[in-house]
Amino acid sequence: MSAKSVDVVVVGAGSAGAAAAAACARGGMSVLCVDRGPLHEAGARWVNGVPGWAFDTAGIARPAGEELYGAGDQHFHLVAGWGPTRLVMRGHGVLEVDMRLLVERLQRLAADCGARLEGQVTAVRMKGDRLETDRGEVRTRWAIDASGLGGATLLPCSPVRPSDLCAAAQYVHEVREHAAARSFFERHQVPLGHTLCFTGIAGGFSALNLRSDGDRVSLLAGSIPAEGHPSGSELLRRFISEQRWIGARIFGGARAVPLRRPYDRLAGGRVALLGDAACQVFAAHGSGVGAGLVAAHQLAASLLGGGGVEEYAAKWHRRWGGLFASYDLFRRFSQSLSSAQIARMMDGGLLDAELATDGLAQRHPRIDLRAFPRKLFALGRRPSLARRLGAVGVRMLAARALYARHPRAQKGLRSWSRLVAFALGDTPDPID
Ligand SMILES: Cc1cc2nc3c(=O)[nH]c(=O)nc-3n(C[C@H](O)[C@H](O)[C@H](O)COP(=O)(O)OP(=O)(O)OC[C@H]3O[C@@H](n4cnc5c(N)ncnc54)[C@H](O)[C@@H]3O)c2cc1C
């Protein structure tokens, strides 16, 4: 490695790590960012949906040109099972981003701001003020672990349980038969360019969605195999084998995404966790890009302002932890639903387009008081669902309140963590 001593080492040059490297270097810190693979293969290599507001909050220009795969103004048709019940979500503002180009842009930005980026360097562990790698060690004031799920684990963390792992796959294919493609979308009453999403097809959490601009079709599927369901890759394989109009694969990939709520301990000593490595993923649909960019911005601000990694951990949890934990509760609830139950929730108005749009756009659900009587009536007709949904709702409110009171320092974290686990009905993270 070229550097012997820096202010910040970032492990992982994917979207979260490259964004953190750029923000720290822009603020004047000396930064080394390493990735175990070649830099041009770092991070996500597929198309991801990212809410436009996340770029604005992270101080990163919104994608444009080829990087912007879909502009976020298309409707999103959320179908229960294979249909026919559906919700149409408009104005969600979720941009479809070619992640290969976003990661490349962020790495370039980091380099232009003075960060050094090096590929094929694997971080092994932190020892005091030194990061050990397979290519030597570097002395550093701060280390940012943005190495994704199962990466470097520079802080001891409990492994993500299989029931909290989504196996996702996303590929862009050529359209081989244009007329057949058009008639497929017409049959599902979805114009070209809009997204068609079949949900609950392999367990309540699962989805398969597709969008075509006419010449290419972008396909995404995800599920939780630990619950006995086929993986996202398998769902796509079966679907594509039945759709003769889908041609050759152009690019994409498959990987596991952590769905559990973010780790209680995001920082310790000199180390901060960031992105998938911190489980900063919006669990309702397994989206971690926007969360990682926003957290990178917050982390850099804390390091540059002298607050260190613990200030970042407390500020991030206070601002965002309640949102992420709430939607993880909803995700855990949704896992138990069948596609017929999802259809009944849509039909009865319990799940409406406004609520679904809030979830897609990664924001707290806004309750429309005018829709309240209809929802109460629907709940009254389904007492057992009403009880379960009521319990989830109460826990979501508790999550918001508890995360807003996340301790500002390491002291108090263990008891806060236990209280949160008790209130949310899961297990506390080990805090040493
Ligand atoms: C098929 C699929 C579809 C998805 N769709 C969406 C979506 O629509 N919207 C969304 O927001 N999210 C989506 N996600 C999730 C999203 O891709 C991730 O949340 C995001 O890529 C996480 O970024 P990251 O920078 O935290 O980690 P990664 O992208 O995992 O980057 C981590 C980097 O660290 C490197 N690394 C690992 N270990 C080491 C080590 N020891 N030393 C050095 N380097 C190391 C890796 O090589 C990698 O380049 C999807 C995921 C999948 C699999």
PDBQT file of the ligand as one rigid body, heavy atoms in Angstrom, charges set to zero:
ROOT
HETATM    1  C1  LIG A 501     -30.003  -7.916  -6.527  1.00  0.00    +0.000 C 
HETATM    2  C2  LIG A 501     -30.028  -6.791  -5.561  1.00  0.00    +0.000 A 
HETATM    3  C3  LIG A 501     -30.900  -5.737  -5.754  1.00  0.00    +0.000 A 
HETATM    4  C4  LIG A 501     -30.905  -4.673  -4.886  1.00  0.00    +0.000 A 
HETATM    5  N1  LIG A 501     -31.769  -3.635  -5.103  1.00  0.00    +0.000 NA
HETATM    6  C5  LIG A 501     -31.689  -2.538  -4.339  1.00  0.00    +0.000 A 
HETATM    7  C6  LIG A 501     -32.475  -1.412  -4.623  1.00  0.00    +0.000 A 
HETATM    8  O1  LIG A 501     -33.303  -1.421  -5.538  1.00  0.00    +0.000 OA
HETATM    9  N2  LIG A 501     -32.286  -0.286  -3.878  1.00  0.00    +0.000 N 
HETATM   10  C7  LIG A 501     -31.359  -0.240  -2.870  1.00  0.00    +0.000 A 
HETATM   11  O2  LIG A 501     -31.204   0.817  -2.237  1.00  0.00    +0.000 OA
HETATM   12  N3  LIG A 501     -30.618  -1.318  -2.561  1.00  0.00    +0.000 NA
HETATM   13  C8  LIG A 501     -30.752  -2.455  -3.263  1.00  0.00    +0.000 A 
HETATM   14  N4  LIG A 501     -29.974  -3.536  -2.970  1.00  0.00    +0.000 N 
HETATM   15  C9  LIG A 501     -29.037  -3.453  -1.836  1.00  0.00    +0.000 C 
HETATM   16  C10 LIG A 501     -27.796  -2.635  -2.235  1.00  0.00    +0.000 C 
HETATM   17  O3  LIG A 501     -27.212  -3.156  -3.387  1.00  0.00    +0.000 OA
HETATM   18  C11 LIG A 501     -26.829  -2.618  -1.056  1.00  0.00    +0.000 C 
HETATM   19  O4  LIG A 501     -27.503  -2.161   0.085  1.00  0.00    +0.000 OA
HETATM   20  C12 LIG A 501     -25.634  -1.700  -1.340  1.00  0.00    +0.000 C 
HETATM   21  O5  LIG A 501     -24.931  -2.112  -2.469  1.00  0.00    +0.000 OA
HETATM   22  C13 LIG A 501     -24.704  -1.678  -0.129  1.00  0.00    +0.000 C 
HETATM   23  O6  LIG A 501     -23.612  -0.841  -0.408  1.00  0.00    +0.000 OA
HETATM   24  P1  LIG A 501     -22.307  -0.871   0.527  1.00  0.00    +0.000 P 
HETATM   25  O7  LIG A 501     -21.375   0.104  -0.078  1.00  0.00    +0.000 OA
HETATM   26  O8  LIG A 501     -22.719  -0.750   1.928  1.00  0.00    +0.000 OA
HETATM   27  O9  LIG A 501     -21.745  -2.353   0.399  1.00  0.00    +0.000 OA
HETATM   28  P2  LIG A 501     -21.239  -3.218  -0.930  1.00  0.00    +0.000 P 
HETATM   29  O10 LIG A 501     -21.972  -2.701  -2.108  1.00  0.00    +0.000 OA
HETATM   30  O11 LIG A 501     -21.438  -4.593  -0.489  1.00  0.00    +0.000 OA
HETATM   31  O12 LIG A 501     -19.733  -2.830  -1.026  1.00  0.00    +0.000 OA
HETATM   32  C14 LIG A 501     -18.822  -3.355  -0.097  1.00  0.00    +0.000 C 
HETATM   33  C15 LIG A 501     -17.433  -3.413  -0.728  1.00  0.00    +0.000 C 
HETATM   34  O13 LIG A 501     -16.511  -3.815   0.287  1.00  0.00    +0.000 OA
HETATM   35  C16 LIG A 501     -15.568  -4.700  -0.278  1.00  0.00    +0.000 C 
HETATM   36  N5  LIG A 501     -15.011  -5.544   0.789  1.00  0.00    +0.000 N 
HETATM   37  C17 LIG A 501     -15.619  -6.546   1.473  1.00  0.00    +0.000 A 
HETATM   38  N6  LIG A 501     -14.792  -7.062   2.398  1.00  0.00    +0.000 NA
HETATM   39  C18 LIG A 501     -13.634  -6.376   2.307  1.00  0.00    +0.000 A 
HETATM   40  C19 LIG A 501     -12.395  -6.454   3.011  1.00  0.00    +0.000 A 
HETATM   41  N7  LIG A 501     -12.183  -7.330   4.017  1.00  0.00    +0.000 N 
HETATM   42  N8  LIG A 501     -11.399  -5.597   2.664  1.00  0.00    +0.000 NA
HETATM   43  C20 LIG A 501     -11.577  -4.699   1.648  1.00  0.00    +0.000 A 
HETATM   44  N9  LIG A 501     -12.747  -4.586   0.960  1.00  0.00    +0.000 NA
HETATM   45  C21 LIG A 501     -13.757  -5.408   1.292  1.00  0.00    +0.000 A 
HETATM   46  C22 LIG A 501     -16.366  -5.495  -1.316  1.00  0.00    +0.000 C 
HETATM   47  O14 LIG A 501     -15.491  -6.004  -2.320  1.00  0.00    +0.000 OA
HETATM   48  C23 LIG A 501     -17.321  -4.433  -1.847  1.00  0.00    +0.000 C 
HETATM   49  O15 LIG A 501     -16.834  -3.811  -3.017  1.00  0.00    +0.000 OA
HETATM   50  C24 LIG A 501     -30.007  -4.652  -3.787  1.00  0.00    +0.000 A 
HETATM   51  C25 LIG A 501     -29.144  -5.729  -3.564  1.00  0.00    +0.000 A 
HETATM   52  C26 LIG A 501     -29.162  -6.790  -4.437  1.00  0.00    +0.000 A 
HETATM   53  C27 LIG A 501     -28.240  -7.940  -4.194  1.00  0.00    +0.000 C 
ENDROOT
TORSDOF 0
